[in-house]
Amino acid sequence: MRLIVAWLSLLAGCGGSETAPADAGGSGDAAVAASAVVGPEERPARLVLPFEAEEPMPLVVLLHGYSVSAQVQDAYLRTTPRARRLGFALLLPDGTVDPSGNRFWNALPGFRGIESDVDDVGYLLGLIDEVVAGWAVDPARVYLLGHSNGAFMAYRLACEASERIAAIGSLAGSSSDDPSWCVPSEPVSVLQIHGDADDTILYEGEAGYASATDITARWAEYAGCATPPVAAGALDFDSSLDGAETEVLGYAGCAGDVAVELWTIRGGAHLPAVSDEGIDRALGWLLDR
């Protein structure tokens, strides 16, 4: 319950002028041309379509954090209005409900005592297949953007279906601290965004999951990138903190078009007040891959 209250409080004052409409068909710049319901009847997901595309468009799959929903995650990051402006299809799926009554993704079995046999990898890949088959979506430009538990799920999907995923964005998430737990068959571009004052998913990691620096280094190694990473500027990702508080480290020399970056929000918490600059830069980073 505390996390839900924190989400709602942050949504009331997070740092963006754009807000997501409750449903498609509103007026103004936030409106979208259409939306659809996809997936199995017992577990539907919403698909936001920005326009009738002449060329296949990219697909962004938004993966919500623990205890919230796709609708809340979308409102927090303000992705629906950006789908139209930036020209991508947006898929908004929900996790299942755990024994405590909270929505979650089966991203790291046994993590923090949650055991589940739900096949979320199969579910999400099935949604992606349906969208690619039914709409003008480029299967080579499928991106995942997740927060917290959703970011853990993004890592798992990229690991188990690396040939299907072009890039992932992880906000305040990670993956197993055991590198052998899952090794991708091919490299995937990774953007890790993490506050160094996060007291829910620690920036430094702990037993069960890797630190922000270790998880990015691992995916850089998969891609054959040069080490160590180099400074690549700064940005204002969190509007509640003064100045350009987020430091960017990037790996050079990665295989093909793969990129791996770590954005460290100095003083950033688990629920940063994501600025317009922050979400625009993160989505732009994904869509450039």
C-alpha positions in Angstrom: 0.0 0.0 0.0 2.9 2.4 0.8 4.2 2.0 -2.7 0.8 2.7 -4.3 0.4 5.8 -2.2 3.9 6.9 -3.3 3.0 6.4 -6.9 -0.1 8.4 -6.6 1.6 11.2 -4.8 4.4 11.4 -7.4 1.9 11.4 -10.3 0.2 14.4 -8.8 3.5 16.4 -8.9 5.9 14.7 -11.3 7.9 17.0 -13.6 6.1 17.0 -16.9 3.6 19.2 -18.6 2.2 16.4 -20.7 -0.4 14.0 -19.1 -1.7 10.8 -20.5 -5.4 10.6 -21.4 -7.6 8.2 -19.6 -8.4 6.6 -22.9 -7.8 7.1 -26.6 -9.9 9.6 -28.6 -9.3 12.8 -26.5 -8.6 16.1 -28.1 -5.3 18.1 -28.4 -1.8 16.9 -28.7 -2.2 14.1 -26.2 -4.9 12.4 -28.3 -4.1 9.3 -30.2 -5.6 8.1 -33.5 -6.7 4.7 -32.2 -6.3 2.0 -29.6 -7.1 -1.7 -29.5 -7.3 -4.6 -27.1 -5.0 -7.5 -27.7 -4.0 -10.7 -26.0 -6.0 -13.6 -24.5 -9.5 -12.9 -23.1 -8.4 -13.6 -19.5 -5.4 -11.3 -19.8 -6.0 -8.5 -22.3 -3.5 -5.6 -23.0 -4.1 -2.2 -24.5 -2.3 -1.2 -27.7 -2.0 2.5 -28.5 -1.6 3.3 -32.2 -0.4 6.8 -33.1 -1.5 6.9 -36.8 -2.0 4.9 -40.0 1.6 4.3 -40.8 2.9 4.0 -44.3 6.1 2.4 -43.1 6.3 -0.2 -40.3 6.6 1.6 -37.0 8.5 0.7 -33.8 6.8 -1.0 -30.9 7.5 0.0 -27.2 6.3 -2.4 -24.6 5.8 -0.7 -21.2 6.3 -2.9 -18.2 4.9 -1.6 -14.9 6.4 -1.8 -11.5 5.3 -4.0 -8.6 1.8 -3.4 -7.2 0.7 -0.9 -9.9 -0.8 -1.3 -13.4 0.0 -0.5 -17.0 -2.3 2.5 -16.8 -0.6 3.9 -13.7 2.9 3.3 -15.3 1.7 5.0 -18.5 0.5 8.0 -16.5 3.8 8.2 -14.5 6.0 8.2 -17.6 3.6 9.9 -19.9 4.2 7.5 -22.8 0.8 7.6 -24.5 1.1 11.3 -25.7 4.6 10.5 -26.9 3.5 7.6 -28.9 1.8 10.0 -31.3 4.5 12.6 -31.3 7.4 10.2 -31.7 5.5 7.8 -34.0 5.6 4.4 -32.1 3.0 1.8 -31.2 2.7 1.4 -27.4 1.8 -1.9 -25.8 0.4 -1.7 -22.2 0.2 -5.2 -20.6 -0.5 -6.0 -17.0 1.2 -8.6 -14.8 -0.7 -11.1 -12.7 -1.6 -10.9 -9.0 0.6 -12.3 -6.3 -0.6 -13.9 -3.0 -0.5 -10.4 -1.4 -2.9 -9.0 -4.1 -0.3 -7.0 -5.9 0.4 -7.0 -9.7 3.8 -8.3 -10.6 5.9 -9.9 -13.3 7.5 -13.3 -12.9 10.9 -11.8 -13.7 13.2 -13.5 -11.2 11.6 -16.6 -9.7 11.9 -16.7 -5.9 13.0 -13.0 -5.7 11.9 -11.6 -2.3 10.0 -14.8 -1.6 7.6 -14.7 -4.6 7.4 -18.1 -6.2 5.3 -18.3 -9.4 4.9 -20.6 -12.4 3.4 -17.8 -14.6 5.0 -17.8 -18.1 5.3 -14.1 -18.5 8.0 -14.5 -21.2 5.5 -16.5 -23.3 2.7 -14.1 -22.6 4.7 -11.1 -23.7 6.1 -12.7 -26.7 2.6 -13.8 -27.7 1.4 -10.2 -27.4 4.3 -9.0 -29.6 3.5 -11.7 -32.2 -0.1 -10.6 -32.3 0.7 -6.9 -32.7 3.3 -7.6 -35.4 0.9 -9.8 -37.3 -2.0 -7.4 -37.0 -0.5 -4.0 -37.4 2.2 -2.2 -39.4 4.9 -2.8 -36.8 8.5 -3.5 -37.5 9.5 -6.8 -35.8 13.2 -5.6 -35.8 12.3 -2.5 -33.7 10.7 -4.0 -30.6 11.8 -2.1 -27.4 11.0 -2.8 -23.7 10.8 0.0 -21.1 10.3 -1.1 -17.5 10.4 0.3 -14.0 11.5 -1.7 -11.0 9.9 -5.2 -11.2 9.0 -4.3 -14.9 12.7 -3.6 -15.5 13.6 -7.0 -14.1 11.1 -8.4 -16.5 12.7 -6.5 -19.4 16.1 -8.0 -18.6 14.6 -11.5 -18.5 12.8 -11.1 -21.8 15.9 -9.7 -23.4 17.9 -12.6 -22.1 15.5 -15.4 -23.1 14.4 -13.8 -26.4 17.4 -11.6 -27.4 16.8 -12.2 -31.1 13.4 -10.5 -30.7 14.3 -7.5 -28.7 16.3 -4.5 -30.2 16.8 -2.6 -26.9 15.6 -2.3 -23.3 15.4 0.6 -20.9 15.6 -0.3 -17.2 14.5 2.3 -14.6 15.4 1.3 -11.0 15.7 -2.4 -11.9 18.3 -5.1 -12.4 18.6 -8.9 -12.9 20.2 -11.8 -11.1 23.6 -11.4 -9.5 24.5 -14.8 -10.9 25.8 -14.1 -14.5 25.1 -17.8 -15.5 21.3 -17.5 -14.6 20.5 -16.4 -18.1 22.9 -15.6 -21.0 21.4 -14.1 -24.2 22.0 -15.8 -27.6 23.0 -12.4 -29.1 23.7 -8.9 -27.7 20.9 -6.4 -26.9 21.2 -2.7 -26.4 20.7 -1.7 -22.7 20.0 1.6 -21.0 20.2 1.3 -17.2 18.8 4.3 -15.3 19.1 4.2 -11.6 19.2 6.5 -8.6 22.1 6.1 -6.3 19.8 6.9 -3.3 17.3 4.2 -4.3 16.4 2.3 -1.0 14.1 -0.2 -2.7 16.3 -1.7 -5.5 19.7 -0.7 -4.3 22.1 1.0 -6.8 24.9 -1.1 -5.3 22.8 -4.3 -5.5 22.5 -6.9 -2.8 22.1 -10.7 -2.5 19.9 -11.8 -5.4 20.4 -9.0 -7.9 23.3 -7.2 -9.5 24.4 -3.6 -9.0 23.7 -1.0 -11.6 27.3 -0.9 -12.7 27.6 -4.7 -12.7 24.5 -5.3 -14.8 25.5 -2.8 -17.4 29.1 -4.2 -17.5 27.7 -7.7 -18.0 25.6 -6.6 -21.0 28.5 -4.6 -22.4 30.6 -7.8 -22.2 27.9 -9.7 -24.1 28.3 -7.1 -26.9 32.1 -7.1 -26.9 32.2 -3.4 -25.9 35.5 -1.7 -24.9 36.0 -1.1 -21.2 35.9 0.9 -19.0 32.9 3.0 -19.9 33.5 6.7 -20.6 31.7 9.8 -19.5 29.1 11.0 -22.0 27.6 14.1 -20.5 24.7 14.8 -18.1 21.0 15.5 -18.2 18.1 16.6 -16.0 16.3 13.3 -15.6 14.7 14.0 -12.2 12.8 17.3 -12.0 12.8 17.2 -8.2 16.6 17.6 -8.1 18.6 20.7 -9.1 20.4 20.9 -12.4 21.6 18.1 -14.7 21.9 15.6 -11.8 22.1 12.5 -14.0 25.6 11.3 -15.1 25.9 9.3 -18.3 28.4 6.6 -18.9 28.6 4.9 -22.2 30.5 1.9 -23.6 32.3 2.2 -26.9 33.2 -0.3 -29.6 30.2 -2.6 -29.1 29.2 -5.2 -31.7 27.2 -3.9 -34.6 24.7 -1.2 -33.6 24.5 -2.3 -30.0 24.8 0.4 -27.3 25.1 0.1 -23.5 24.7 3.1 -21.2 24.4 3.7 -17.5 22.5 6.9 -16.4 23.1 7.5 -12.7 20.7 9.8 -11.0 22.8 11.4 -8.2 20.5 11.6 -5.2 17.7 9.9 -7.1 15.2 7.7 -5.3 13.2 4.6 -6.5 10.5 6.8 -7.9 12.2 9.8 -9.5 10.1 12.7 -10.7 10.8 11.9 -14.3 11.2 15.2 -16.3 10.0 15.7 -19.9 13.7 15.8 -20.9 14.3 12.6 -19.1 11.5 10.5 -20.7 12.1 12.1 -24.1 15.8 11.2 -23.9 15.1 7.7 -22.7 12.5 7.0 -25.4 14.7 8.6 -28.0 17.7 6.5 -27.0 15.6 3.3 -27.4 14.1 4.4 -30.8 17.6 5.1 -32.1 18.7 1.5 -31.7 
